[in-house]
Amino acid sequence: MKTIEYLPHIADMRLRIEADSLEELFEAGLKGMAQILKKDFCFQHTDFDVEYTISIEAADLTLLLVDFLSEILTQSYIETVVFCELEVAHISENKLTATVQGKKTDAFDTDVKAITYHEADVQRNHLGNWETYLIFDI
């Protein structure tokens, strides 16, 4: 189970994501970003034509998630792609190896400038689920 909650934030987009596993948390972050870039695009397409493999290291899980999303955002703009699916090969406290799949698009609905570290703090909540807030600078 994963949840993505879009919250009000001045001049930015703020999300709270929660998931049973780290894999699902990273997938929720990816899908949340995709929804900002192009509303409902991932719900309308399953025939992906772009695949990108990423291997990334960071000091902790919070930095790993933000750096992962930042790298995928960069690739989205380079190739004009909305990435919708995530397949994790390896995930640990400070390393992620995964493949994302997406589909090319003509344009994005919203221009995302960056994913910020502000408010991001990946940790387990009182239910034992992984959660964090993400702020997208738009």
C-alpha positions, -999 to 999 in steps of 0.1 A, spaced: 0 0 0 12 34 -9 -4 68 -6 3 102 -22 -13 132 -6 -11 166 -24 -10 194 2 -13 232 -2 20 251 -3 27 287 -15 44 287 -50 54 250 -46 38 216 -47 39 197 -14 34 160 -11 32 136 18 40 101 7 36 69 27 43 33 19 48 -2 34 82 -6 19 111 16 7 105 4 -28 69 16 -26 79 49 -11 103 56 -40 76 45 -64 51 69 -47 76 97 -51 81 89 -88 43 87 -94 37 118 -74 62 137 -95 47 123 -127 13 135 -117 27 170 -113 45 170 -146 15 157 -166 -18 151 -149 -32 115 -152 -5 107 -179 5 75 -161 -31 64 -157 -36 67 -195 -5 50 -207 10 16 -201 30 12 -234 62 27 -223 89 36 -249 117 49 -227 137 30 -201 164 45 -179 186 27 -154 199 46 -124 224 37 -98 228 64 -71 244 67 -37 237 91 -9 245 96 28 210 85 40 175 75 28 162 111 26 191 123 4 188 91 -16 151 97 -24 155 134 -32 186 127 -54 168 99 -71 138 121 -80 162 150 -90 180 126 -114 147 114 -129 135 149 -133 166 158 -152 161 128 -175 125 138 -180 135 172 -193 164 159 -214 141 134 -232 107 150 -227 94 119 -209 71 112 -180 85 83 -161 57 62 -146 70 28 -135 99 18 -111 116 -15 -108 140 -16 -79 170 -40 -83 186 -30 -50 178 -6 -22 196 1 10 201 29 35 224 47 10 222 31 -24 196 25 -50 198 7 -83 167 7 -104 151 10 -138 123 35 -146 100 33 -176 81 61 -192 66 75 -223 75 105 -244 52 135 -244 48 167 -264 49 189 -233 45 190 -195 16 205 -177 37 220 -149 73 231 -150 91 215 -120 123 233 -113 136 211 -85 128 188 -57 139 204 -25 154 189 7 132 212 28 108 191 50 121 158 35 128 133 62 123 96 53 114 77 85 89 51 98 57 65 112 36 53 142 21 26 120 55 13 109 51 26 74 78 47 56 68 83 50 81 117 41 71 151 28 84 163 -6 84 199 -18 86 205 -56 97 239 -67 73 249 -95 
